[in-house]
Amino acid sequence: MMIHFSIYSLAVSCLLSTILIIVFWISLNWKKAFHIIDIRVLNVLFIVILIRLIFPFNIGVFQINTKSEFFFKTSNVLEFTFWNIFQIVWLLGACLSLTFYFIKIRNNQKILNYIFSDPNKMILKDFQFPVLVSEYVSNPMVLGMKKIILLPDINYSDQERSMIIAHEIQHIKNKDVYIKCLISLICAVYWWFIPLYFFKRCSEIFLELRVDEKLITEENSLSKYLYLESLITVAKKNTQSIIDINYFSNSLLTELETRVYYLLSSNKHKYSVYLIGIIFVFSLAPSIFEFLPDQSNIYQQKKTIEQVEFNGLDSTDKVLQISNGGWLHGEADISSGFLFNFQTEHFNSSTDPSSISVKELESQD
C-alpha cells in the first residue's frame, strides 16, 4: 500500500467531488429529494466532499496494469512536464487567492471594530454568549471566532429575539464559523475548480438547515411551527447586511423557501442508511486502486530496444547517449554492435525503437 499525490489522484478526486457536489446541489434544490433523504445523508455528502478535496491522494491498495497512456504520458517542455507547469500555476494562484482572502478578513475586522466603538450599541448579558445590538448591523450573525452574537437594532418581539439567539447559539455550538473558514480556504487553494464555488453556496444553506433541524428536534411540534413563523417574520424585518463577512449568508428568498419546505417535510427515512453506504463506497473505492503501465509490455519493448543494431559503430566499450524525442533517454555501453545494460529515466511502452538516435559521448579506457 502506498499513499501518493499524482495527476491521477487529483483527477479522480476532482471528478468524484464534482459528481458529489451535483448530488448535493440537487438534494438542496429539488424539493422532492426531501422525501428521500434527510439531514444525515446531507451530513455525509458534505463531509465526504471536504475529505476528497483536503486529501486528494491515492491509497493504492490494489495495483492494476493498464495499456492506457493517459495518466503516464507527459510531454517535456524545457525539462518541465505539463504536470509540473500546472503545479506551479496552481501554487501561484493559490497564494494570490489566499492573499485576497486575508485582506478581506482584515477589512471586515475594521468594520467590526467600528461597531464595537459605537457608543449607541447595546450589550445583552442574560444569555449563554454575549449579545451585541447595533444600528450598523442589519442581520443577525455570529462575530467571527469571538463567540459574540450581533443583532440589528430592530424591534423584534420577545419570541422572535429568543428564536434568533437560540439559532445563533447553535451555530456557535456546531463550530460553523470554523467550517466556513475552512471552506473559504479550500476555495482559495482550489481557485481553478469551478464546482467548488457551487458547493460553497450550497454549504451555506446546509449549515442553516442543520441548525434548524437541531432546534426543532429538541422541541415539540408546536414549537416547530412557532420557529417557522419567527423565521419568516424575521426575514421580512431584516434588510441586506452592510457587512460582507464570509461567515453566514443572508436569508435570501430561495434559501428561506428551502429551509421552510425542508422543516415541514423533514423526517428520518429508512433509505438513508443505504444511501450513506453507497456514498462512502462510491467516493472511496477509486482511491484504493493504483493504475500502472503494463510491465509485460515494457519488458517486451525493452528486449526489442536492446536488440537494435547500431550500424557504423565498430568500436567496443563506448559510452553513448540514447534519445528518441524525450521519451527514452539515458546512457548505455555498446559492445559487438548491440545495445547492453540500458538504463532509462522516463520509459514508456509506446517507445518506437526506429526513432532512437544515438550520440557518442566518450570512449572508455
C-alpha positions as a Markdown table, in Angstrom:
| # | Residue | x | y | z |
|---|---|---|---|---|
| 1 | Met | 0.0 | 0.0 | 0.0 |
| 2 | Met | 1.4 | 3.4 | -1.0 |
| 3 | Ile | -0.2 | 6.9 | -0.4 |
| 4 | His | 0.9 | 9.4 | -3.0 |
| 5 | Phe | -0.3 | 12.5 | -4.9 |
| 6 | Ser | -0.3 | 12.5 | -8.6 |
| 7 | Ile | -2.2 | 13.8 | -11.6 |
| 8 | Tyr | -4.3 | 10.6 | -11.5 |
| 9 | Ser | -5.2 | 11.0 | -7.8 |
| 10 | Leu | -6.1 | 14.7 | -8.4 |
| 11 | Ala | -8.2 | 14.0 | -11.4 |
| 12 | Val | -10.1 | 11.2 | -9.6 |
| 13 | Ser | -10.6 | 13.5 | -6.6 |
| 14 | Cys | -11.9 | 16.4 | -8.7 |
| 15 | Leu | -14.2 | 14.1 | -10.8 |
| 16 | Leu | -15.7 | 12.4 | -7.7 |
| 17 | Ser | -16.1 | 15.8 | -5.9 |
| 18 | Thr | -17.9 | 17.2 | -9.0 |
| 19 | Ile | -20.4 | 14.3 | -9.0 |
| 20 | Leu | -21.0 | 14.6 | -5.3 |
| 21 | Ile | -21.4 | 18.4 | -5.5 |
| 22 | Ile | -24.0 | 17.9 | -8.2 |
| 23 | Val | -25.9 | 15.4 | -6.0 |
| 24 | Phe | -25.5 | 17.8 | -3.0 |
| 25 | Trp | -26.9 | 20.7 | -5.1 |
| 26 | Ile | -29.9 | 18.6 | -6.3 |
| 27 | Ser | -30.6 | 17.4 | -2.8 |
| 28 | Leu | -30.9 | 21.1 | -1.6 |
| 29 | Asn | -32.8 | 22.5 | -4.6 |
| 30 | Trp | -35.1 | 19.7 | -5.7 |
| 31 | Lys | -37.9 | 19.7 | -3.2 |
| 32 | Lys | -38.9 | 16.1 | -3.9 |
| 33 | Ala | -35.5 | 15.0 | -2.7 |
| 34 | Phe | -36.5 | 15.9 | 0.8 |
| 35 | His | -38.9 | 12.9 | 0.7 |
| 36 | Ile | -36.0 | 10.5 | 0.0 |
| 37 | Ile | -33.1 | 11.9 | 2.0 |
| 38 | Asp | -32.7 | 13.5 | 5.4 |
| 39 | Ile | -30.1 | 15.6 | 7.2 |
| 40 | Arg | -27.9 | 12.5 | 7.9 |
| 41 | Val | -27.4 | 12.0 | 4.1 |
| 42 | Leu | -26.6 | 15.7 | 3.6 |
| 43 | Asn | -24.1 | 15.5 | 6.5 |
| 44 | Val | -22.3 | 12.5 | 4.9 |
| 45 | Leu | -22.2 | 14.2 | 1.5 |
| 46 | Phe | -20.9 | 17.4 | 3.0 |
| 47 | Ile | -18.1 | 15.6 | 5.0 |
| 48 | Val | -17.1 | 13.3 | 2.1 |
| 49 | Ile | -16.7 | 16.2 | -0.3 |
| 50 | Leu | -14.5 | 18.1 | 2.1 |
| 51 | Ile | -12.4 | 14.9 | 2.7 |
| 52 | Arg | -11.9 | 14.3 | -1.0 |
| 53 | Leu | -10.7 | 17.9 | -1.5 |
| 54 | Ile | -8.5 | 18.1 | 1.5 |
| 55 | Phe | -6.9 | 14.7 | 0.8 |
| 56 | Pro | -6.6 | 14.3 | -3.0 |
| 57 | Phe | -4.4 | 11.2 | -2.6 |
| 58 | Asn | -4.4 | 7.7 | -3.9 |
| 59 | Ile | -4.0 | 4.9 | -1.4 |
| 60 | Gly | -3.1 | 2.2 | -3.9 |
| 61 | Val | -4.1 | -0.9 | -2.0 |
| 62 | Phe | -4.7 | -2.7 | -5.4 |
| 63 | Gln | -2.4 | -2.2 | -8.4 |
| 64 | Ile | -3.8 | -2.6 | -11.9 |
| 65 | Asn | -1.7 | -2.8 | -15.1 |
| 66 | Thr | -3.0 | -0.9 | -18.0 |
| 67 | Lys | -2.0 | -0.2 | -21.6 |
| 68 | Ser | -3.5 | 3.3 | -21.4 |
| 69 | Glu | -1.0 | 6.2 | -21.5 |
| 70 | Phe | -3.4 | 8.9 | -20.4 |
| 71 | Phe | -2.0 | 9.2 | -16.9 |
| 72 | Phe | 1.6 | 8.2 | -17.7 |
| 73 | Lys | 2.5 | 10.1 | -20.8 |
| 74 | Thr | 3.7 | 13.6 | -20.2 |
| 75 | Ser | 5.5 | 15.8 | -22.6 |
| 76 | Asn | 8.6 | 17.6 | -21.6 |
| 77 | Val | 8.9 | 21.3 | -22.1 |
| 78 | Leu | 12.4 | 22.6 | -21.2 |
| 79 | Glu | 12.8 | 19.8 | -18.7 |
| 80 | Phe | 9.3 | 20.5 | -17.2 |
| 81 | Thr | 6.3 | 18.4 | -17.8 |
| 82 | Phe | 2.8 | 19.9 | -18.2 |
| 83 | Trp | 2.0 | 18.5 | -14.7 |
| 84 | Asn | 5.0 | 20.5 | -13.3 |
| 85 | Ile | 3.8 | 23.6 | -15.0 |
| 86 | Phe | 0.2 | 23.1 | -13.8 |
| 87 | Gln | 1.5 | 22.7 | -10.2 |
| 88 | Ile | 3.5 | 26.0 | -10.4 |
| 89 | Val | 0.5 | 27.9 | -11.8 |
| 90 | Trp | -1.7 | 26.3 | -9.2 |
| 91 | Leu | 0.6 | 27.4 | -6.4 |
| 92 | Leu | 0.9 | 30.9 | -7.6 |
| 93 | Gly | -2.9 | 31.3 | -8.0 |
| 94 | Ala | -3.5 | 29.8 | -4.5 |
| 95 | Cys | -1.0 | 32.3 | -3.0 |
| 96 | Leu | -2.8 | 35.2 | -4.7 |
| 97 | Ser | -6.3 | 33.9 | -3.7 |
| 98 | Leu | -5.2 | 33.4 | 0.0 |
| 99 | Thr | -3.8 | 37.0 | 0.0 |
| 100 | Phe | -7.1 | 38.4 | -1.2 |
| 101 | Tyr | -9.0 | 36.3 | 1.4 |
| 102 | Phe | -6.9 | 37.6 | 4.3 |
| 103 | Ile | -7.1 | 41.2 | 3.1 |
| 104 | Lys | -10.9 | 40.8 | 3.1 |
| 105 | Ile | -10.8 | 39.5 | 6.7 |
| 106 | Arg | -8.7 | 42.4 | 7.7 |
| 107 | Asn | -11.1 | 44.9 | 6.1 |
| 108 | Asn | -14.1 | 43.2 | 7.8 |
| 109 | Gln | -12.3 | 43.4 | 11.1 |
| 110 | Lys | -12.0 | 47.2 | 10.7 |
| 111 | Ile | -15.8 | 47.4 | 10.2 |
| 112 | Leu | -16.4 | 45.3 | 13.3 |
| 113 | Asn | -14.0 | 47.4 | 15.4 |
| 114 | Tyr | -16.1 | 50.5 | 14.3 |
| 115 | Ile | -19.3 | 48.7 | 15.5 |
| 116 | Phe | -17.6 | 48.0 | 18.9 |
| 117 | Ser | -16.7 | 51.6 | 19.2 |
| 118 | Asp | -20.3 | 52.7 | 18.6 |
| 119 | Pro | -21.5 | 54.5 | 21.8 |
| 120 | Asn | -25.1 | 53.6 | 21.0 |
| 121 | Lys | -24.6 | 49.9 | 20.9 |
| 122 | Met | -26.3 | 47.7 | 23.5 |
| 123 | Ile | -24.9 | 44.6 | 25.2 |
| 124 | Leu | -27.3 | 41.9 | 26.4 |
| 125 | Lys | -25.7 | 39.6 | 29.1 |
| 126 | Asp | -28.6 | 37.4 | 30.0 |
| 127 | Phe | -27.7 | 34.7 | 27.6 |
| 128 | Gln | -25.1 | 31.9 | 27.2 |
| 129 | Phe | -23.0 | 34.1 | 25.0 |
| 130 | Pro | -22.6 | 37.9 | 24.8 |
| 131 | Val | -25.2 | 39.6 | 22.5 |
| 132 | Leu | -24.5 | 43.0 | 21.0 |
| 133 | Val | -27.2 | 45.1 | 19.4 |
| 134 | Ser | -26.1 | 47.8 | 17.0 |
| 135 | Glu | -27.8 | 50.0 | 14.4 |
| 136 | Tyr | -24.9 | 49.2 | 12.0 |
| 137 | Val | -25.9 | 45.6 | 11.8 |
| 138 | Ser | -28.9 | 44.6 | 9.7 |
| 139 | Asn | -28.9 | 40.8 | 10.0 |
| 140 | Pro | -28.3 | 38.5 | 13.0 |
| 141 | Met | -24.9 | 36.9 | 12.8 |
| 142 | Val | -22.1 | 35.4 | 14.8 |
| 143 | Leu | -19.0 | 37.5 | 15.2 |
| 144 | Gly | -16.1 | 35.5 | 13.8 |
| 145 | Met | -14.4 | 33.3 | 16.4 |
| 146 | Lys | -15.1 | 35.6 | 19.4 |
| 147 | Lys | -18.4 | 33.8 | 20.1 |
| 148 | Ile | -20.3 | 37.1 | 20.2 |
| 149 | Ile | -23.8 | 37.4 | 18.6 |
| 150 | Leu | -24.6 | 40.6 | 16.7 |
| 151 | Leu | -28.2 | 41.7 | 16.3 |
| 152 | Pro | -29.6 | 44.6 | 14.3 |
| 153 | Asp | -31.4 | 47.4 | 16.2 |
| 154 | Ile | -34.8 | 46.2 | 15.1 |
| 155 | Asn | -38.0 | 45.9 | 17.1 |
| 156 | Tyr | -38.2 | 42.2 | 17.5 |
| 157 | Ser | -40.8 | 40.5 | 19.6 |
| 158 | Asp | -39.6 | 38.5 | 22.6 |
| 159 | Gln | -40.4 | 35.3 | 20.8 |
| 160 | Glu | -38.5 | 36.4 | 17.7 |
| 161 | Arg | -35.5 | 37.5 | 19.7 |
| 162 | Ser | -35.4 | 34.3 | 21.6 |
| 163 | Met | -35.6 | 32.2 | 18.4 |
| 164 | Ile | -32.8 | 34.3 | 16.8 |
| 165 | Ile | -30.4 | 34.0 | 19.7 |
| 166 | Ala | -31.1 | 30.2 | 20.0 |
| 167 | His | -30.4 | 29.9 | 16.3 |
| 168 | Glu | -27.1 | 31.8 | 16.5 |
| 169 | Ile | -26.0 | 29.9 | 19.7 |
| 170 | Gln | -26.5 | 26.7 | 17.8 |
| 171 | His | -24.2 | 28.0 | 15.1 |
| 172 | Ile | -21.5 | 28.5 | 17.7 |
| 173 | Lys | -22.0 | 25.0 | 19.2 |
| 174 | Asn | -21.8 | 23.5 | 15.7 |
| 175 | Lys | -18.5 | 25.3 | 15.1 |
| 176 | Asp | -19.9 | 26.7 | 11.8 |
| 177 | Val | -17.6 | 29.6 | 11.9 |
| 178 | Tyr | -14.6 | 27.3 | 11.6 |
| 179 | Ile | -16.3 | 25.3 | 8.9 |
| 180 | Lys | -17.0 | 28.4 | 6.9 |
| 181 | Cys | -13.4 | 29.5 | 7.2 |
| 182 | Leu | -12.2 | 26.0 | 6.1 |
| 183 | Ile | -14.4 | 26.1 | 3.0 |
| 184 | Ser | -13.1 | 29.6 | 2.1 |
| 185 | Leu | -9.5 | 28.4 | 2.5 |
| 186 | Ile | -10.3 | 25.4 | 0.3 |
| 187 | Cys | -11.8 | 27.7 | -2.3 |
| 188 | Ala | -8.7 | 29.8 | -2.3 |
| 189 | Val | -6.5 | 26.8 | -2.8 |
| 190 | Tyr | -8.6 | 25.2 | -5.5 |
| 191 | Trp | -9.2 | 28.5 | -7.2 |
| 192 | Trp | -9.4 | 26.8 | -10.6 |
| 193 | Phe | -12.0 | 24.2 | -9.6 |
| 194 | Ile | -15.3 | 25.9 | -10.6 |
| 195 | Pro | -17.7 | 23.3 | -9.0 |
| 196 | Leu | -16.3 | 24.2 | -5.6 |
| 197 | Tyr | -18.0 | 27.7 | -5.7 |
| 198 | Phe | -21.4 | 26.0 | -6.1 |
| 199 | Phe | -20.5 | 23.8 | -3.2 |
| 200 | Lys | -19.7 | 26.9 | -1.1 |
| 201 | Arg | -23.1 | 28.3 | -1.8 |
| 202 | Cys | -24.9 | 25.0 | -1.0 |
| 203 | Ser | -22.9 | 24.6 | 2.2 |
| 204 | Glu | -24.3 | 27.9 | 3.5 |
| 205 | Ile | -27.9 | 26.6 | 3.1 |
| 206 | Phe | -26.9 | 23.2 | 4.5 |
| 207 | Leu | -25.4 | 24.8 | 7.7 |
| 208 | Glu | -28.6 | 26.7 | 8.2 |
| 209 | Leu | -30.7 | 23.6 | 7.7 |
| 210 | Arg | -28.6 | 21.7 | 10.2 |
| 211 | Val | -29.2 | 24.4 | 12.8 |
| 212 | Asp | -32.9 | 24.4 | 12.1 |
| 213 | Glu | -33.1 | 20.6 | 12.3 |
| 214 | Lys | -31.3 | 20.6 | 15.7 |
| 215 | Leu | -33.6 | 23.2 | 17.2 |
| 216 | Ile | -36.9 | 21.7 | 16.2 |
| 217 | Thr | -35.9 | 18.1 | 17.2 |
| 218 | Glu | -35.3 | 19.4 | 20.7 |
| 219 | Glu | -38.7 | 20.9 | 20.9 |
| 220 | Asn | -42.3 | 19.7 | 20.5 |
| 221 | Ser | -44.3 | 20.1 | 17.3 |
| 222 | Leu | -45.9 | 23.3 | 18.5 |
| 223 | Ser | -42.5 | 25.0 | 18.9 |
| 224 | Lys | -41.6 | 23.8 | 15.4 |
| 225 | Tyr | -44.4 | 25.9 | 13.8 |
| 226 | Leu | -43.6 | 28.8 | 16.1 |
| 227 | Tyr | -40.0 | 28.6 | 15.0 |
| 228 | Leu | -41.1 | 28.6 | 11.3 |
| 229 | Glu | -43.3 | 31.6 | 11.9 |
| 230 | Ser | -40.4 | 33.5 | 13.6 |
| 231 | Leu | -38.1 | 32.6 | 10.7 |
| 232 | Ile | -40.5 | 34.2 | 8.2 |
| 233 | Thr | -41.2 | 37.3 | 10.2 |
| 234 | Val | -37.6 | 37.9 | 11.0 |
| 235 | Ala | -36.7 | 37.6 | 7.3 |
| 236 | Lys | -39.2 | 40.2 | 6.5 |
| 237 | Lys | -37.8 | 42.6 | 9.0 |
| 238 | Asn | -34.2 | 42.2 | 8.1 |
| 239 | Thr | -32.5 | 44.1 | 5.3 |
| 240 | Gln | -29.4 | 43.2 | 3.4 |
| 241 | Ser | -26.3 | 43.3 | 5.6 |
| 242 | Ile | -23.7 | 46.0 | 5.2 |
| 243 | Ile | -21.0 | 43.7 | 6.5 |
| 244 | Asp | -20.0 | 41.3 | 3.8 |
| 245 | Ile | -18.3 | 38.8 | 6.1 |
| 246 | Asn | -18.0 | 35.3 | 4.8 |
| 247 | Tyr | -19.5 | 33.6 | 7.9 |
| 248 | Phe | -23.2 | 33.4 | 7.5 |
| 249 | Ser | -25.4 | 34.0 | 4.5 |
| 250 | Asn | -28.2 | 36.4 | 4.2 |
| 251 | Ser | -31.7 | 35.0 | 4.3 |
| 252 | Leu | -32.5 | 35.2 | 0.7 |
| 253 | Leu | -35.9 | 34.2 | -0.6 |
| 254 | Thr | -34.7 | 30.9 | -2.2 |
| 255 | Glu | -32.8 | 29.9 | 0.9 |
| 256 | Leu | -35.8 | 30.8 | 3.2 |
| 257 | Glu | -38.1 | 28.7 | 1.0 |
| 258 | Thr | -35.7 | 25.8 | 1.1 |
| 259 | Arg | -35.4 | 25.9 | 4.9 |
| 260 | Val | -39.2 | 26.2 | 5.4 |
| 261 | Tyr | -40.0 | 23.4 | 3.0 |
| 262 | Tyr | -37.4 | 21.1 | 4.5 |
| 263 | Leu | -38.6 | 21.7 | 8.0 |
| 264 | Leu | -42.2 | 20.9 | 7.0 |
| 265 | Ser | -41.2 | 17.6 | 5.4 |
| 266 | Ser | -38.2 | 16.6 | 7.5 |
| 267 | Asn | -38.3 | 13.0 | 8.8 |
| 268 | Lys | -35.8 | 10.2 | 9.1 |
| 269 | His | -36.1 | 8.0 | 6.1 |
| 270 | Lys | -35.3 | 4.3 | 6.1 |
| 271 | Tyr | -33.4 | 4.5 | 2.8 |
| 272 | Ser | -30.9 | 7.0 | 4.3 |
| 273 | Val | -28.6 | 4.2 | 5.7 |
| 274 | Tyr | -28.3 | 2.6 | 2.3 |
| 275 | Leu | -27.7 | 6.0 | 0.6 |
| 276 | Ile | -24.9 | 6.7 | 3.1 |
| 277 | Gly | -23.3 | 3.3 | 2.3 |
| 278 | Ile | -23.4 | 4.0 | -1.4 |
| 279 | Ile | -21.9 | 7.4 | -1.0 |
| 280 | Phe | -18.9 | 6.0 | 1.0 |
| 281 | Val | -18.3 | 3.2 | -1.5 |
| 282 | Phe | -18.6 | 5.5 | -4.5 |
| 283 | Ser | -16.3 | 8.1 | -3.1 |
| 284 | Leu | -13.6 | 5.9 | -1.6 |
| 285 | Ala | -13.4 | 2.9 | -3.9 |
| 286 | Pro | -11.4 | 4.6 | -6.8 |
| 287 | Ser | -8.7 | 5.8 | -4.3 |
| 288 | Ile | -7.7 | 2.2 | -3.3 |
| 289 | Phe | -6.7 | 1.4 | -6.9 |
| 290 | Glu | -3.4 | 2.4 | -8.5 |
| 291 | Phe | -3.1 | 2.2 | -12.2 |
| 292 | Leu | 0.4 | 1.3 | -13.6 |
| 293 | Pro | 1.8 | 0.8 | -17.1 |
| 294 | Asp | 1.7 | -2.8 | -18.2 |
| 295 | Gln | 5.0 | -4.3 | -17.1 |
| 296 | Ser | 4.9 | -7.1 | -19.6 |
| 297 | Asn | 4.6 | -4.6 | -22.5 |
| 298 | Ile | 7.6 | -2.7 | -21.1 |
| 299 | Tyr | 9.7 | -5.9 | -20.8 |
| 300 | Gln | 8.9 | -6.9 | -24.4 |
| 301 | Gln | 9.6 | -3.4 | -25.7 |
| 302 | Lys | 12.9 | -3.2 | -23.8 |
| 303 | Lys | 14.0 | -6.5 | -25.3 |
| 304 | Thr | 13.3 | -5.1 | -28.7 |
| 305 | Ile | 15.3 | -2.0 | -28.0 |
| 306 | Glu | 18.2 | -4.0 | -26.6 |
| 307 | Gln | 18.4 | -5.8 | -29.9 |
| 308 | Val | 18.7 | -2.7 | -32.0 |
| 309 | Glu | 22.0 | -2.8 | -34.1 |
| 310 | Phe | 23.8 | 0.4 | -34.4 |
| 311 | Asn | 25.5 | 0.3 | -37.8 |
| 312 | Gly | 28.7 | 2.1 | -38.3 |
| 313 | Leu | 29.9 | 1.7 | -34.7 |
| 314 | Asp | 32.9 | -0.5 | -34.9 |
| 315 | Ser | 34.4 | 0.3 | -31.5 |
| 316 | Thr | 33.5 | -1.5 | -28.4 |
| 317 | Asp | 33.1 | -0.3 | -24.8 |
| 318 | Lys | 31.7 | 3.1 | -26.0 |
| 319 | Val | 29.5 | 5.3 | -23.7 |
| 320 | Leu | 26.5 | 6.5 | -25.7 |
| 321 | Gln | 23.6 | 8.9 | -25.2 |
| 322 | Ile | 20.3 | 7.5 | -26.5 |
| 323 | Ser | 17.3 | 9.6 | -27.1 |
| 324 | Asn | 14.0 | 9.4 | -29.1 |
| 325 | Gly | 12.4 | 12.8 | -28.7 |
| 326 | Gly | 12.4 | 13.0 | -24.9 |
| 327 | Trp | 10.6 | 9.7 | -24.3 |
| 328 | Leu | 13.6 | 7.4 | -24.0 |
| 329 | His | 16.9 | 8.7 | -22.8 |
| 330 | Gly | 19.9 | 7.5 | -20.8 |
| 331 | Glu | 23.4 | 6.1 | -21.2 |
| 332 | Ala | 24.5 | 2.7 | -22.3 |
| 333 | Asp | 27.6 | 0.6 | -23.1 |
| 334 | Ile | 27.8 | -0.8 | -26.5 |
| 335 | Ser | 29.8 | -4.0 | -27.5 |
| 336 | Ser | 29.7 | -6.0 | -30.7 |
| 337 | Gly | 27.3 | -3.6 | -32.3 |
| 338 | Phe | 24.5 | -4.3 | -29.9 |
| 339 | Leu | 23.0 | -2.3 | -27.0 |
| 340 | Phe | 23.5 | -3.7 | -23.5 |
| 341 | Asn | 22.9 | -2.5 | -19.9 |
| 342 | Phe | 20.5 | 0.2 | -21.0 |
| 343 | Gln | 19.2 | 2.5 | -18.2 |
| 344 | Thr | 16.2 | 4.8 | -18.7 |
| 345 | Glu | 14.7 | 7.7 | -16.8 |
| 346 | His | 11.3 | 8.0 | -18.5 |
| 347 | Phe | 10.5 | 4.7 | -20.2 |
| 348 | Asn | 7.2 | 4.2 | -21.9 |
| 349 | Ser | 5.7 | 1.1 | -23.5 |
| 350 | Ser | 4.9 | 3.1 | -26.7 |
| 351 | Thr | 8.6 | 3.8 | -27.5 |
| 352 | Asp | 9.4 | 3.2 | -31.1 |
| 353 | Pro | 12.9 | 1.6 | -31.5 |
| 354 | Ser | 13.2 | 3.1 | -35.0 |
| 355 | Ser | 13.1 | 6.6 | -33.6 |
| 356 | Ile | 16.1 | 6.1 | -31.3 |
| 357 | Ser | 19.0 | 8.4 | -32.0 |
| 358 | Val | 22.5 | 7.7 | -30.7 |
| 359 | Lys | 25.2 | 10.2 | -29.9 |
| 360 | Glu | 28.7 | 9.1 | -28.8 |
| 361 | Leu | 29.8 | 10.9 | -25.6 |
| 362 | Glu | 33.2 | 9.5 | -25.0 |
| 363 | Ser | 35.3 | 6.3 | -25.2 |
| 364 | Gln | 36.1 | 4.3 | -22.1 |
| 365 | Asp | 39.7 | 3.3 | -21.5 |
